[in-house]
Structures are given as structure tokens and as C-alpha cells.
Amino acid sequence: MDLDVFAAAHRHEWDRLDALLHRGRRLTGEEADELVTLYQRAATHLSLVQSSAPDPALVGRLTTLVARARSAVTGARTPGWRDVAHFFTAAFPAGVYRSRHWWIPTALVSTALAALIGWWVATHPHVQAAIAAPDELRTLTRPGGEYESYYSSHPATSFAAQVWTNNAMAAGYCLVLGVFLGLPVLYVLFQNVLNLGIGLGLMGSAGRLDTFLGLLLPHGLLELTAVFVAAGTGLRLGWTVIDPGPRPRRTALAEEGRAAIGMAIGLAAVLLVSGVIEAFVTPSGLPTWARIAIGFAAELGFLAYVFVPGRRAAHAGETGDLERPDRGDALPVAA
């Protein structure tokens, strides 16, 4: 193909398309139809140039022109505050609600396993001896020991940031690594359950289980729920690799993966709340019942958020994935 002849033959069309684009929304109906036609021609011209004579300057000009025309024709949309509001009022709670068949069993099994490990550690001195020396165990469990001083070992604001970062990373690992058949999720989840069970067992063996729960429950209810949601969502993503259902595997993974990324953003906000509680409420001088009541209020608020607006949004078709205008079109597949 003679590039100079081709460019000379079609330059007036490209110039006309550029002129229509500069006019923006001030187009008549006929001009709008003309813009669509010229956009389609320019896209064809770009394809021909790229395949036959990929001149960098001409390809660059046509690429920019076609991209601008595509935005004008399809209506480019810039995410804004409306998208943020939609995410937190519909997409995120709906995504958590849709995952309930994964994270609720995960929470129940994990809690039971932590309690079992705690009982095993508390009732078997040789297990405690394998964990640490007697002097170290006393340092951990005595009044004012490490289990208690941990929550006031740093200034509240920096401690909240540290806790939030660590928990958000753990949740992110569960969500992202779920694609590897969910196996890394089980490892991360077990590490959390094991640490919780050991703490329950050691403080229980020292007769200070009430103190431990008084320190754990204010922030732990919401924090652990967020971890369980992340783990359940990661396991669901891993199962999608095995069984994508009626969707093509690539489409199913793309949809569930985008929903998992959105879940990570939402859970980061939830974990920020639990981190603030852990930094400012858990070590505070409030009575134990008041601190625990704050923890239960935060947990019940989150569950209500998921099972009321989240359930409503899920039944309305919200999946936690991108909104329909932002998704690519999927070709139908044979059943």
C-alpha cells in the first residue's frame, strides 16, 4: 500500500472527524450521524495502516483520533463521588452478601477450631512447654504482661495505622491468592486461627481468660469477621478456577476477580474501623462491659449493613463487579 496516496485520499475525512470532535456537544443530528460514520471509517483505516504499512507518525495520529472519537460516540464516563457512594451503599455490601455461603461456614469452622486449639493448649501442660519456657509464659500471661501491654505499647494513632496495615495485607493476601485454588488462603487463615487458639489456651491456663476476651472482643469481632469474609471470598475465587459454572472460565475469573478487588477496598475500610477500636477503645480505661458493648455494636452494624442494603442490592442484580457500562460485552456461548 502506498502510504502517501492512502493518506492523501482520506485526509479530508480525518480532518472532518477532528473538526466534529472539537465541536463537542454542539452537533446537529446529521453531524452526529456523520461523526459515527467517520469514526467507523477511521477505525478501519487505522487497522489497514497497522497491518500493511505501520508508519509510526500516521499510526499515532489515527490512534489518537479513533480514541477521541470512541469516547465521543460511546460516552466516556469519569468515575466520581457517585461511584464511591454506589460502591459503599450497594456494590460492596452486595458482594459480601453474595459470598455469605463461603465466609459464614469459614467463620464457624475457624471459631470452633480456635476454641479446640485453645482447650488443647490450656489442658495439656506439655503443649504449653513446647510453646515457650515457663518464665516466658508467665511474662506473656501475668497481669500487665505482654498480652495486655501489647495494646498500649505504641501511641494510639501509630498503633491504629500499624494494625490496619497488617490486617489489610492479610485480607488482601486471602483475596488475591485465592486464585491459586484457595490453598494459600487456607494457610493464612490457619495461621490466624492458630495464634488466636494459643492466646485463648495460654490465658485460660493462667486463669485469665476473662481478661483476654475483654481485650479481644472489642475489636476482634469486627476484625475477625473481615478476615473471614476475605478468606471466604478468596476460597470462592479458587473454586471458580475449578468450576466456573455456566460462564466461560476466563469470564468467570474476570468477574469474580474484579469483585474480589472491590472487596479488598471495602474490607480495608472495615479494618480501619476495627483498627481504630483496637487502638483507642481496647486499651482505654472504660469498663470491660462498655468496651465489649462497643465491639458488639460495630459487629452488629456491619452485619446489618450486609444483610439489609447488601441483600436488597444483591436481589436487584448487584454483584460487586463493575457496573454494566464499565464492563466489556461478553459473547454468548453454547449451553
C-alpha positions, 0 to 999 in steps of 0.5 A: 500500500502506498502510504502517501496516496492512502493518506492523501485520499482520506485526509479530508475525512480525518480532518472532518472527524477532528473538526466534529470532535472539537465541536463537542456537544454542539452537533446537529443530528446529521453531524452526529450521524456523520461523526459515527460514520467517520469514526467507523471509517477511521477505525478501519483505516487505522487497522489497514495502516497497522497491518500493511504499512505501520508508519509510526507518525500516521499510526499515532495520529489515527490512534489518537483520533479513533480514541477521541472519537470512541469516547465521543460516540460511546460516552466516556464516563469519569468515575466520581463521588457517585461511584464511591457512594454506589460502591459503599451503599450497594456494590460492596455490601452486595458482594459480601452478601453474595459470598455469605455461603463461603465466609459464614461456614469459614467463620464457624469452622475457624471459631470452633477450631480456635476454641479446640486449639485453645482447650488443647493448649490450656489442658495439656501442660506439655503443649504449653512447654513446647510453646515457650519456657515457663518464665516466658509464659508467665511474662506473656500471661501475668497481669500487665504482661505482654498480652495486655501491654501489647495494646498500649505499647505504641501511641494510639494513632501509630498503633491504629495505622500499624494494625490496619496495615497488617490486617489489610495485607492479610485480607488482601493476601486471602483475596488475591491468592485465592486464585491459586485454588484457595490453598494459600488462603487456607494457610493464612487463615490457619495461621490466624486461627492458630495464634488466636487458639494459643492466646485463648489456651495460654490465658485460660491456663493462667486463669485469665481468660476473662481478661483476654476476651475483654481485650479481644472482643472489642475489636476482634469481632469486627476484625475477625469477621473481615478476615473471614469474609476475605478468606471466604471470598478468596476460597470462592475465587479458587473454586471458580478456577475449578468450576466456573459454572455456566460462564466461560472460565476466563469470564468467570475469573474476570468477574469474580476477580474484579469483585474480589478487588472491590472487596479488598477496598471495602474490607480495608475500610472495615479494618480501619474501623476495627483498627481504630477500636483496637487502638483507642477503645481496647486499651482505654480505661472504660469498663470491660462491659462498655468496651465489649458493648462497643465491639458488639455494636460495630459487629452488629452494624456491619452485619446489618449493613450486609444483610439489609442494603447488601441483600436488597442490592444483591436481589436487584442484580448487584454483584460487586463487579463493575457496573454494566457500562464499565464492563466489556460485552461478553459473547454468548456461548453454547449451553 
